[in-house]
Amino acid sequence: MIEIQGLTKKYHDFYALNDLTLTINEGVVFGFVGSNGAGKSTAFSILSTLLKPTTGDAFINGKSVKKSPATVRKQIGYMPDFFGVYDQLTVDEYLHFYAASYQLTSKERQQRIPEMLALVNLTHKRYEYVDVLSRGMKQRLCLARAMIHNPSILILDEPASGLDPRARIEMREIIRHLRSFGKTILISSHILPELAEMCDEIGVLDEGKLIAHGNVTAIQQQFAKGTRLAVRVTYGVEEAQQFFERNPLVSNMHISTKDMLLTFDFSGTKIEQTELLREAMLHDLAIISYTQENHNLEDVFMAITEGAKEHDSMV
């Protein structure tokens, strides 16, 4: 579906994107993770034919973004991180305008617009002016605009940017629904745990380079620093903290005194983990639960990017 070959964007001596090579299969929800300036928006702008690469190329269903931009645009729906809306148009007029830009006939527009409004839960706002919509509603309207011509690929740059928690949940549910249609979806976001929930695969960009990519679970297991343990006590959380921190295999301790919960990374083996629990019980710690947790995507992102920086400093 998407084939990226050595994609590079250079401004004088600065690489906004550096030799990005990647294949994204049909129907996959792929998330780009990275801090500001990592190259996410640059990659999306090139894939959307809005920016020409310095070198390399990308192919959407076999069509080059450099040589066949008009053909590529018919196959993609692009939602930028910052977008403009025409405030003096109604929602209906706004979508009619963009649908007409894609050469949809009047009959096609009359059928397509209600479908898109229902999908993004804006049917009740069809004849409202755009300028009275909330930020979340405008974000959903922009998504409807990106889908109005029924593209096979959606490129969503920070779709939950600036939204309150409720609006983020609504956007996430819409994206999950789109996933069921078999569309290929590219998403970038700083809300890393939500990316883990939505995406089949992720790619980590740092300073323009792709430093890791693959299945979400596999990356979490590969780059997580040891096992994540959660220990809950009935009392004596400070004493428990002191006990566990004395062990050289324990790191990244976090404590919630309200919940009487300690979470930390343990870099030892399963046998050493068992021994740790045995010693804790012999120490008379008031442990009521001792469980293993998955590392979240934020932990993994920090581990990957720190490792990349250490490697660069040694080269």
Summary of the structure (lengths in Angstrom):
residues: 315
radius of gyration: 23.7
end to end distance: 35.3
largest distance: 77.1
contacts: 975
relative contact order: 0.13
helix: 41%
strand: 29%
